[in-house]
Amino acid sequence: MLEAALHSLSRDLAAAIGAMGLHSGEFGRPELVEKPAREAESLFQGYAKAKPGKEDAYAAALAFLRGKALDSWQRDLIASAIATPISEASGAMVLGHRGLETLLASYEAEAKRGELWRLTWHGLLYSYFNFDPTLGKDDATKAGWLALRTFLERTWPLIDKEAGDTLVPDWVGVLRHEAEVLTQAPAEKYSRAYLRGDTTATDQLAVDLGIPPSSWFWHALVFGAVKRATAEVDAEFRRLLPQLLKLIQGKPALRDEALELILVRYHACKGAPPDERLRDFVCQPTVWKNPKLKSAGIATAWNRVPDPVWQMVLSWVNERNLKDFFDILAARNQADEGRLGFWSNYLKQISWTRLVFGADTMALKRTNPGVRDLIAREEGAYAQLTGKREVDAFMMQIGSFLIIEFSKKPNACYVYQADQLPFEPYSKFYDGGTSDLAAGFRVESAARIVHREGWQARAAAELRALGIRPDQVDTRQATAGGFTGARATTTTRTTEAPPPAQPETYGPDMVAVQVLVTRFRGARIDDKRVSSNGGRLWVEDPLQRVQLASELKALGFRWSDGRQAWYYPGN
């Protein structure tokens, strides 16, 4: 009886298995269940991250911008397109529309009731990461994106709770560990690794959450790296600076904020020299422009940093202008005559400069890369000479005096009271003759310097009579600024006691000689005018450098073959 029952059960079971098409498999084989389960889960994940068709979402966004009322289906469709530029609306986005606040409020109300479709919330998350800050630059669009972020941060706990602990979409699992991306510091946790060049974590995050290369996220990541670098010690911060500038150039949406941090931090570096890469980057016409243009209301980005920081970069620009003028412009006419070396002694006191190009120089920008780059750097700040096509001019303010130096003889150098100029300092064009820049030839000026042999000593004496003395060797950064016509006292600051008084004997400006010699390591002064009868002032340079020789010669020194040193012939 029992045997017959078991046989009947076995026959019925075999019939049932046959009806289900499972003859090829065996019971007790879990992989037969796992494979379909994985396929089902994959299908689920696909649906969980699905987005409405782009055309339908785009059409819903266009209708919204045109003021049309949306039905319930369109309200779900538009979620994934609120950060999409709509070409029929001149590139505007739903993010910048006045109706966005009401739309987000309706979504939040549904989320609180547990009625917001999870795919709709995911569409809003997609729009959040899809926002390209280089396209949505207006204040309304930026404010809309911030409102979207606040909405996502506030409603994420509701979506998370509703998802439960069973099978959830991948993006839900990622957000449960990476919820910081919805906060005000979305990229902070990744910045240190990114600064080291390690992008493993961020690359994976981009895959998991669908972050496109144009997303704001990468710009925020660069800004986070900048913040991280500015917290380093001076040496490490300066080492990272080239990398930071490269990152900012590639992702410029938060460029101004990043440059503000970098410039303020660099100003705080102890004893940091001028940084050419930082200067050239920030002074580009497409970035913050020449700091000299701040006073004219053109380069307003410089208002982001404190005046001492702006003055630091302005002093870098002034120094480069002085060197470029003599190295590139005056050198073309072989007319330097030691002028670069002479005015370099006053470099730290120069608070404002302006280049004035002649017609020949303007024509050279087509064939001379150095001249072309110089003119491009000074775009918006330079002026032009119309009366002397082969001559260029250089304006520089020291204290309450404006000095005009020309690129070649027989043009003298003129020193004017800055508040009594016979011309307008910001004019676009000058004749270059006695009607403006060289007016000191006919009318009274504070000083007129003629570049004849030994002119440096005479010029230094005339400047000293005006209260202008060479920079102290250990002078700190002098206060710089835009051109000012106000009278000012020219001073230098030093942390050490003033040098002892020099012997009252005939000779060159000893301060100028000391400043010059200290620029060349190993060179020294041997002043025998007081210690021995009939002694001379000597300068010895074991390396016999050409530049030092040129500047000593310009100061009136002569070469002694016997001693292999330079002496001043006055005594």
Secondary structure as GFF3:
##gff-version 3
##sequence-region A 1 571
A	DSSP	alpha_helix	2	20	.	.	.	ID=ss1
A	DSSP	alpha_helix	31	48	.	.	.	ID=ss2
A	DSSP	alpha_helix	54	65	.	.	.	ID=ss3
A	DSSP	alpha_helix	72	77	.	.	.	ID=ss4
A	DSSP	three_ten_helix	78	81	.	.	.	ID=ss5
A	DSSP	three_ten_helix	87	89	.	.	.	ID=ss6
A	DSSP	three_ten_helix	94	96	.	.	.	ID=ss7
A	DSSP	alpha_helix	100	113	.	.	.	ID=ss8
A	DSSP	alpha_helix	118	130	.	.	.	ID=ss9
A	DSSP	alpha_helix	139	163	.	.	.	ID=ss10
A	DSSP	alpha_helix	170	177	.	.	.	ID=ss11
A	DSSP	three_ten_helix	179	182	.	.	.	ID=ss12
A	DSSP	alpha_helix	188	195	.	.	.	ID=ss13
A	DSSP	alpha_helix	200	209	.	.	.	ID=ss14
A	DSSP	alpha_helix	216	230	.	.	.	ID=ss15
A	DSSP	alpha_helix	234	250	.	.	.	ID=ss16
A	DSSP	three_ten_helix	252	254	.	.	.	ID=ss17
A	DSSP	alpha_helix	255	268	.	.	.	ID=ss18
A	DSSP	alpha_helix	276	282	.	.	.	ID=ss19
A	DSSP	three_ten_helix	291	294	.	.	.	ID=ss20
A	DSSP	three_ten_helix	300	304	.	.	.	ID=ss21
A	DSSP	alpha_helix	307	324	.	.	.	ID=ss22
A	DSSP	pi_helix	325	329	.	.	.	ID=ss23
A	DSSP	three_ten_helix	330	333	.	.	.	ID=ss24
A	DSSP	alpha_helix	339	344	.	.	.	ID=ss25
A	DSSP	three_ten_helix	347	349	.	.	.	ID=ss26
A	DSSP	beta_strand	350	357	.	.	.	ID=ss27
A	DSSP	alpha_helix	359	364	.	.	.	ID=ss28
A	DSSP	alpha_helix	369	377	.	.	.	ID=ss29
A	DSSP	beta_strand	383	385	.	.	.	ID=ss30
A	DSSP	beta_strand	393	398	.	.	.	ID=ss31
A	DSSP	beta_strand	401	406	.	.	.	ID=ss32
A	DSSP	beta_strand	413	417	.	.	.	ID=ss33
A	DSSP	beta_strand	429	430	.	.	.	ID=ss34
A	DSSP	three_ten_helix	439	441	.	.	.	ID=ss35
A	DSSP	beta_strand	447	449	.	.	.	ID=ss36
A	DSSP	alpha_helix	455	465	.	.	.	ID=ss37
A	DSSP	alpha_helix	510	518	.	.	.	ID=ss38
A	DSSP	beta_strand	524	527	.	.	.	ID=ss39
A	DSSP	beta_strand	537	540	.	.	.	ID=ss40
A	DSSP	alpha_helix	546	554	.	.	.	ID=ss41
A	DSSP	beta_strand	558	560	.	.	.	ID=ss42
A	DSSP	beta_strand	565	568	.	.	.	ID=ss43
###
